[in-house]
Amino acid sequence: MSVDKVTVSMDSNILKKLDRLVKSKVFPSRSDAIQQAVVEKLVRTDRSRLNKELDKLTKEDIRAEKALADESLASEIEQWPPY
C-alpha cells in the first residue's frame, strides 16, 4: 500500500483526546487513528449514498426486479440435483 503524507489542522482539544487514546494504546499512532477514522467515515458515506439510491426505487421497480429473479429461479430449478 502506498502512503502519502498530509497535513491536518485540528482543534487542540480533539488532538489532546487523540493523544490520550494513543498513549493508552487504543491506537498505535496519531496517523493510524486518523486513517481509521477517515476510512470509517468513507464507508458510512458510501452506505448512505447506496441507501439514497435504493430509496429512489419505486414499489413497481422492486416488484419487477423480484419477478425477474423468480423467473430466473424457476427456469434453473429443473437443473438442480435432487436431495
Sequence and secondary structure as in RCSB ss.txt:
>XXXX:A:sequence
MSVDKVTVSMDSNILKKLDRLVKSKVFPSRSDAIQQAVVEKLVRTDRSRLNKELDKLTKEDIRAEKALADESLAS
EIEQWPPY
>XXXX:A:secstr
           HHHHHHHHHHHHTTSSS HHHHHHHHHHHHHHHHHHHHHHHHHHT  HHHHHHHHHHHHHHHHH
HHTTS   
